Amino acid sequence: MNITKENIDDLNAVLRVKIEKTDYEDKVETVLKDYRKKATIKGFRPGMVPIGLIKKMYGRAVEIDEINKVVTDNIQKYLADEKLEILGDPLPKADEQDKIDFGTQEDFTFTFELGLTPEVDLKLSKKNKVNQYEIIIDEKMRGEYLENYTRRYGELRKAEQTEEKDVIKGRIEAIDDNGIVIPEGPSVEETSLGIDIIKDKKIKKEFIGKNISDSIDFDLKKAYPNDTEIAGILHKKKEEVTNLGANYRFTINDISRFHPAELGKELFNRIFGEGVVNSEEEFMKRIEDEITINLKRESDFKLRMDIKNIAMEKTDFQLPEEFLKKWLLRVNEKSTEEQIEKEFDSFRKDLKWQLIRNKVARDNEVKISEEELQKEAENITRYQFQQYGLFYATDEQITNYAKDTLKRDEDAKRIADKILEEKVILFMKEMVKLENKSVTIEEFNKLFES
């Protein structure tokens, strides 16, 4: 076995792997003997199939498989021993691989293209200014949070006469131009309509101020121009309503009106658990704290984004782009060259940040402990629970849910990456000059428009 590297330039190299029969023949023999032990072939007792027959049946496929394993294992060892950092994976050179004949050759030379990781020199200093935004809490925000809670825990109640935001149930049936019910036409004995989402203002007005048992003749397709909504009302598939007539009669059987939950002990208990919040003052304090946490999360996100952007802007290095495009095409079998080209700018940006992040983590010996993984998983779990209104989940429930999350490799990696990035950002915050700036939520949102 002999491996040599030829540098094409600072970012590209070619790896040549020379392999002789002695490098793989023992492994091939071992696999074929194992095949012989397990082979079940008519006319032979188990384990007694002639080795010559086994070689004839499986020899070539086993040989190719073992050669590939030997090549792959030795390339990985070579890269580790030489401390070579590469991007993507070694790519076989197709034009040279096509010349290999496993049927006649015993010794082989495999050639691979390598994309080399560039040197990263992070150029951040106190000359680089980054805004750290403090978003001002206003009454409108408090009101929106309060309304969100009262609506989330509200309920539908029966009503006698329709208003604009009511939901009505009843019978719908097709009618002709003279207002006569079409016996064979579409009809549903009980369906629902949302008055508020009727698109035509004139038709919407006709539905307001009606009582139970009242009927309204209307153009269903003007009221709901979306075929999906019509299909839901008529209890049909979307493709079945395209060619239906537009005139219908709706007879009201039931009127429901949404009532937001009232502020009081019952609501507080439903949200936070029995006896946790006992007054409106405590409730509003909880809302204030929740707003503060959420705004801090938004502000931190913006800060991370700005630091990442300035780090990439001030750190200039090249990538082996042609190699990366070929590698992306190889690993994404369903992609085309056009798709790779279209999405490459985004890939380049992500890769550039990843290299900068890894450089900072390596230089500062950033480590992630099991305790940090567990804590972050619990924080994520707690936030998710709160999003679903589960404020009274116990610490034990959150801990167990977080542990289950970390058992899934993909989730564990995602959480580890999040922690690593946060630690790297902390180091970068020390490199630049942070300037505090107070903004309204409207001003903050406009920052993302650009």
N, C-alpha and C positions, 0 to 999 in steps of 0.2 A: 504494500500500500504506500503510495507516494502522493502528497498533496502539495501543489504549488500555487502561489497567488501572483497574478500580474496586474499591476495598477494601470488602469487606462487613464484616469485623472484623479483628482482629489476625492471624487464622489463615486467613482465606478471602478470595479475591478473584475477580473475573471479568475475563477478558481478551477484548476484542473486536477481531477482525481484519477490516478492510475491504479487499477486494481488487477491483481493476478489471480490465477486459479487457486493458488494456495491460501488466498485471503478469504475464500468463501466455500471451498469444496467440503471441508469438515462440517460446516453448518448445514450444507445441503444434504450430506449423508445422514446426519442426525435427524433431520426432519423426515427424510424418506424412510428411515428405519421406524420412526414413530408412526408414519402412515401405514407401514406394513403390519404393525401390531394391531392397528384399528381397522384395517381394510376388510370389508365383507364382499368377497367376489365369488360368484357361483362356481363350484367345482373345487374350491379350496377351503380348507379348514381355517378358522380365524387365527391370524398370526402366522400362517404357513404359506402365504402368497409369495411366490418367487420375487426376490428383490429386483430382478431384471424386468419383470412385468410392471412392478411399481414404478421403476424409473421410466419405462416406456410410457406409462399412463400419466405420471405426474412430474417427471423429472424436469422438463423445460420450465413449467410454471413455477416450481419450487426454486429452481436456480435463479430465475429472474427476480423472484420475490426476495430471496436471501441476498442477492447482489445489491438490490435497492436498499435493503436494511443496513448492510455493511457500509455502503456509500453514505447514507443519511447519518448513521451513528458517528462515522469518522469525521464528517463535515462538522457536526455539532461539537465534537471534541476539539477539532482544529480551531474553530472559532473561539471556543472557551480558552484553550491554551494560549492562543495568540492575542487574547483580549480584543478581538475584532468586534466592533459594534456595527451591526448592519440594520437596514430598514427593510421591512417585509421579510421574505424568505429567499434563499438562493434559487435562481431561475435557470432550469436547464436550457442550454442554447439549442434551439430546435434544429438548426441546420446541421449541427454536428451530431446530435443524438440520432438523427435519421440515418446516419451512415453506419450505426452500430448494428451488427448481425449476431443475435444471440444463438443462432443455429450453427454458426461456423466458428465464432470467436471463443477463446478461453480467457484472454486478457483484454481489458477494456480501458478506455480513457473517456471519462465523463467531464463535460465542461459546463460550468455554471456562471451566470452573471450575478454580481453582487452590487447592491446599492449601499454605499457606505454612509454611516451617520456623520454629519458635518460637525465641525468644532463650533460650540456655542459660547459666545462671549457676551454675557448679559451686561448691557450698558445702561444701567439705571443709577441716578444720583439724586441728591436733594434739589438739583436744578429742575427736576421733573415734578411738576405740581399736579396733584389729583384732588378733585373735590370730594369731600365726604359729606353727603347730604343728610340734613335733619328735616324730616317732613313734619310740617306743623299740623297738629290735630285741630280741626274746627268743628263747629256745631253741626254742619251738614254731614260730616263723617260720622259723628256720634249718632245722629238721627238715622243714617243709612244702616248702621250696625244694629241699632235698636229695632228698626223696621224689619230687618232680615230675621231677627230672632222671633218677633211677634208673628211674622208670616210663616216661618218654618214650623212653628208650633200652633198655627191657627187651625180652623176647621170649617167644613162646609155645613151650613144650616139651611133648613127648609124656609122658603119664602112664598108669599101669596101672589106677588106681582113682580114681573121681570124688570130688572135694571141692567145697565150696560155691561157690567162685569159678571153677570150670572151665567151659570151653566144650566141648560135645560135638557130634560129627557122627554121623549115622546115618540109618536109614530110618524114616520115619513113615508110618503107614497107619491109616485109619479102622477102628474095630471097633464091633460092636453091643453091646447090654447084656449079652450072654453072653460077651463077650470073643472073639468070632469075627470074623476080618477080613472086611470088606465088600468083595467083589471090585470093584464099581463105585464104591466110595467114594474120596475123595481120598487120594492117596499120593504120596510123594516118595522116590526112592531115596537121595538124599544131601542132607540139610539140616542146619542148625546150631541148637543151643539154648544159651542162656546160663543156667546154673543159678542164678547169683546174682540174675537179674532175674525169676525165677519169683515171682509175687505170693502165691500160697497156700502158707503155711508147711508144711502137711501134705504137699502134693505135692512141694515142694522137698526135704523130708526123704527122700522115696522115691527121689530121684535121686542121693543121696549114698551113697558106699560101693559103687557098682556097678562092674563090670568090663566090658571089651570083650566084645561078643556078648550081654550081658544086655539084657532087654527090660523096659520099664516101661509099664503101662497107666495112663492118667491122663486127667483132664478138661482138655483144651487151653484151653477158655474160662475156666476158673477159674485156670489157671496163668498165662495171658496175657489179661487182660480187654480188652486193646486190639486192635481189629480190624486195625490196621496191623501189629502184631507177628505176629499169626496169619497175615496175608497173606504176610509175609516168610518165615515158616516153611514154609508150604504152597506157596510159589512161585505165588501167585495175586494178582489185583487185589483191593484192599480191598473193593470192592462185591460181589465173588464169595463172600466168606466169611461174610456176615451170616447167612444161613439154613442154614449147614452144621451138622452134628451136633457134639457136644462131645467124644465118646470117641475116644481115639487110643492107638496103641501105638508106642513109640519103641524101636528096637533100636540099641544103641551100636556104632559102628564105629571111633570114634577119640575120644581124650580129650586135650585140650590145656590146659596150665596156664601162666598168666603168671608169669614170673620177672623181677623187677626187675633192672636191670643192677648188677653188682658194682662197688664203688669200686676204682679202680685205673687204671693207665696207659692201658689200652685205652679205658675210658670217657672219660678226660680228652682223649685224642687225638680221639675221635669228636665231642666237644662243641666243643673249642677249636682243633683242628688239631694236627698232629704236633709234639710236643716243646714246646708252649707252656706247659702245666701239667704238672709232674713229680712232685707229691706231694699227699697228702691235705690237708696244711696249706695249700698254695697253692690247692687247689681250694676249700677252705672260705673262704679269703680272697676268692676270686672271687665266691663266693655272697654273702658279706658286702657286697662292693662293689655287686653287683647289687641286693640288697635295699635298700641305702642309696639308690641311684639311683631305684629304683621308689618308695620311700617319699617321697623328695624330690619326685618328680613328683606324687604324690598330695597332699602337703602344699601344693605350689605351686598346684595346681588349686583346693584349698579356699581358699587365700589370695586367688586371683584372684576366685573366686566371692563371697567375703565383701566384698572391696573394691568389686566391681561392685554388690553389693546395697546397701552403705552409700552409694555414690555416687548411686544411683537414689533411695534413701530421702531423702537430704539435698538433692537437686536437684529442685525442683518446677516443672514447666511443663506447659502444656496442649498437646494435639494436635488438629488438625482431624479429629475422629473420624468424623463423618458423611461427609465427603469421602473419607477413607481407606477406609471400608467400601464406598462406591460404586466406588472405584478397584480395590479387591481383587476385587469382584464382576466388574468389567470384564476384568481381566487373568487371572482364574481362571474361564474360561468354564464349566467343569463344576461349579463350586461354587454352592451356593444361599445365599440370605440367612441361612438358619438356620445353615448351616455357618460362614459368615463370622462371625456373631455369637458362635457357640460358641468359635471359635478366636481371637477378637479380643484377649482379654486377653494371650495369649501373644505375639501380634504386637505389641501395644502395648509390652510389656516389652522385646522385642528392639529395637524401633525407638527407644525411649527410651535404651537403652544405646548404640545406634549413634550417636545424636546427641551424647551425652555424650562418647563415645570420640572422635568426629570433632572436637569442640570442643577437647579436650585436645591432640589431635594437631596441630590447626591453630595453637593458641596457642603450642605449643612447637616448631613447625616440624619435626615428626617426618618424616623421610625414610627410605626403604627402598632400599638399594643392591642392585645385581646380585649382589655378593659375599655379602650377607646372605641373599638368596633362595637362592643355591646352597648356602650353609652349612646353612640350615634344612632344605632339601630333603634334604641328606645326613644330617642328624640323624634326620629322619623315616624315611629309608630304612634307616639302621643299626638303628634301633629295630624296624622291621618285620622286618628280616632276623633279628634276635635272637629275636623272637617265634616265628619258624619254626625256630629252632635253628641258624641259619646264622652262627655266631660267627666263622668263618674266612673270610668274604667279604673280598676285598682292597679297599684304598682306591680303586683304579682302578675296580673293579666298582661300588662304591657311588657314586662320582662320576658315572659314565656313566649309571647308573640314575636318579640325581637329575636329571641334565640332560634325560633323556627325559621325566621327570615334569613339568618346568617348560615343556616344549614344548606341553603340554596346557593351554589357557587356563583351564579350570575349576580344575585342580589348582594352577596358578600363582597364581590369585586367592585360593584357599583358604589357601595358604601365606603370601601377602602379608598377608592379613587376620590370620593368626595372629601374624606378626611385629609388625604394627601394634598389635594388642591387647596384646602383651607389653610393647612400649615404652610404651604409654599407662599400663599398670598400674605400670610402674617409676616414672613421674612421680607417680602417685597414691599410691604407697607413701611417697613423700617428703612428701606432704600430711598423712597421718594418723600416728597414733602406733601403732607395732607393738609388741606385747607377746609375748615368747617364752613358749611353754607346752609342756611335755613331757607326752605322753599315750601310753597303750598303744594298740595297734591296735584293740582292742575299743571303747575310749573314743572314738577317732577315727571309727570307723564309725558310732557312735551319733549323731554330729554331723549326719549326713546324714538321719537318720530324721525330724528335725523340719523 
